[in-house]
Amino acid sequence: MPSAIRLKLGDMPMGQVLSFMRLLWAVTQGVESTSKRMLARIGVTGPQRMVLRIVGHFGPIYPGDLAGILHVDPSSLTGVLARLETGGFLKRRRDPRDGRRALLTLSAAGKRMNSQREGTVEAAVQRALARTTKTRLRATEALLKALADELARAG
């Protein structure tokens, strides 16, 4: 029985779409792996950390507004918010202007976690951004926005 041929990435042309999707796959896998390591090392996942960073940046925020910033359905944040509250990182308080609505704020532990940088997805993004030009960054942001828009339209 013949053995499998091992090809190097550059040995086989994939085309522009497949090549780009392969890179997206690598980013997704890297984010997920780093997120699991974050949970083990610092106590929150990548998505939980993103929520803490957004709440920390904008101050008291409504869950619906947070979902909008993150481009997700509010119901998909329910579990993340619950785990952050249970973990003592996030507080929910009634809006003083409308008691039917809740505002999210960081607890003292959430503020400490918000200042953590080492070993996070954010730190890797920051290192990568430091190695690129503003022109390339703007072009990359425009492409990713166009892709996000296309995926939203297809959904």
N, C-alpha and C positions, 0 to 999 in steps of 0.2 A: 504494500500500500504506500503510495507516495506521501511524503510528509508535506505539511502545509507550508506555503511560501510566506515568509515574513517580509512585509514591505515596509519601507520607511515612508513617512508621511509625504515627502517630496517625490517619491517614486511614482505616484499615481495621481494624475490631475483629477480634481473633483468638480470643478466648475465653481463659479462665483457664489451661487446660492448655497450649495452644500458646504463649501469651505467656510462661508460666513456662519452658517448654522452650527458647524462644528465648533467654532469659537464661542458662540453663544452657549453651547452645551458645556464647554470647558468652564466658562464663567459660572454658569448655574451650578455645576458640580462643585466648583471651588467655594462658592458662597455657602452651599449646603454643608460641605465638610467643615468649613471654618465655623459655621453656626453651631455644629455639634461640639466642636472643640471649645467654643465660647461657653456653652452651657456647662461643660465639665470644669472649665477653668475659672470662669467669672460668675457663673450662676444665671445667665440669661442667654437666649438664642439670638441669632441675627435679627429676626423679625421683632422680637421683644425689645432688643436694643434700639432698633429703628424707631419704634413707638416712643421709647424713653427719650431719644434724641429730639424727635419732633415735639413732644409735649414740653421738654425742657427749652426748646428754642422759642416756641410760640406762647409759653405760659399757659394759664388755664385755657383749655380748649374743649369744645364739644366733641363727643365721639364721632358724630357724623362729619364734622369738619376734618377730623383726623383721617377718617376713611377717604374723604375726597383728596386730601393731600397725598395719601398713599395709593390712590387709584384702585381701591378695593371696595367691595360691597360692605356696608357697616356690619352685616351679620358675620362676615368672615373675621372681624376683629374681636368678636365676643370672647372666644377662648383665650386669645393673647391678652386681652385686658383683664380677664378673670385671673389668669396666672400671675400677671404683674401685681394685681391687687393682693392676691393670696401671698405672694412673695414679699409683700411690704414695700414695693417699689413705686406703686401708683396709688393715688387717692382719688376717690370719686366724691364730689360734694355737690349739693344742690346749688343751682344757679340762683343767686339772691334776687335777680330780676324776674325769674320764671321758675318757680319751685317744681315744675313738672320736668325740667331739664337738668341734666347732670353735667358738671364740668370736671375734666380730668386735670390733676396736678401731680407733680412729683412729690413723693415723701422725702424725708432726709436720706433714706437709703437709696431712693431713686436718683437724687441729686449726686450722691457719691458714685453710683453706677454710671450716671450720665457723664461724669468727668473721666471715667476709665477709657483709655485709648488702646493700650497694649493688647495684642492678640485678637483684635476685632476685625470684622469685614471692613469697617470704616478706615482702619489704619492701613490696610492693604490698598484700598481705593486712594487714600491720601498719598501713599508712596508712588503709585502708578501715575496719579495726576501731576506729581512733582516732576516726573520725567517727560512730560509732554508739553507742547507749545499751546498757547491760547488758541491759535488758529486750528490746530488739530482737535483740541477739545471742543470748540464750537461746532466743527464738522461732525464729530462723533455724537455730540448731543443732538444735533439736527437729525442725523441718521437714526439714532435710537428713538427719538420722538416720532419720526415718520413710521418706524416699525411698530411702536406702541399704538399709534393711531390706526394702522392697518389691521393689527390684531384685534383692537377694540371694534373696528368696523366689521370684521369677519365674525366676531362673536355675537 
